[in-house]
């Protein structure tokens, strides 16, 4: 490879410069959840211009592949294209400008996660240049609706691709990790408590059973104080949490609410944690029912309305997938293992495909969803090189160290 006077590899310099410029272009494109068509087409056009096989599916997920289809193993680079909305009044800069100030690139999605997307795209471009020497395949998936919280919309992204038959032997998800290696994160459970009373005209309160009042009593008298005692005691990325997030009741200002729902969210690590939360909710409702058992037409139940399993990639042994990734990255910069605080697509990939998965990305996860979101320019310059090097070296090391492959996982 051609070198420059200071000893850097010319391709590394070019890759870093391209990653910064491409991140700016992606930030320029507004891509709120459910509105990813424009950015998907831009990314697909980028791959097409660089001779990379690419397609856009019916949900506007982008799938690009480098390497021959009969080559193994298959390494997945995954990132999401959507972002959360912005409140322009809270930003000091144009959130879609991609402006660089004091060595930080600003804009919605800069850290979460257009910087990683751009870096992966650049890595794919340079892998294409070296395609003849590749002994494996690399697949890039830019997916939609990762920022959606629940239900069908959330599954239009990576879940839909996996159900359609796309797979891999190993996966790297590009969420922000400060370029360290995340090997796991907590699961997420959402619980809904349903309180059913009796509606009536607001002018005749004795004719109704006000579900809003009873739901409030349930929370204040039975849930709130004990939640504080039992949960949310630590800021650890593995702490067990339970918090109220929504209360909904009423149809009009002159109607006594006949129903009310209280939604609680928990972050947990392991089945034992989840059962602890479920038992807590169940016991609180039982005690509440006993106290108000004489109130006619008052019914209470609860249900799980959302559940995502925790993600944990084992790191034991010198030949584990995460250790090999660390060895590769450490040649470029020091890196360590840690756990993400929020849920990522790595959880779906790891649980549905049953393959080793890690999370590596430029930027700080604490910048996600915040006003004046930004990412260090230096991270962008390194990230494309890191992804490229992993894609070049990892499969060879995997074969040499005989790390087990789930051949059925790959398409």
Helices and strands as residue ranges (DSSP letters): H 10-28, H 37-49, E 53-56, E 62-66, E 74-80, G 88-90, E 100-101, E 104-106, I 110-114, H 115-129, G 131-133, E 137-143, H 151-154, H 158-163, E 170-173, E 181-185, E 187-196, E 200-201, G 205-207, H 211-217, I 218-224, H 225-230, E 241-249, E 255-256, E 259-268, H 271-291, E 299-308, E 311-312, H 321-330, E 337-340, H 345-353, E 356-359, G 365-367, E 374-376, H 377-401, G 407-409
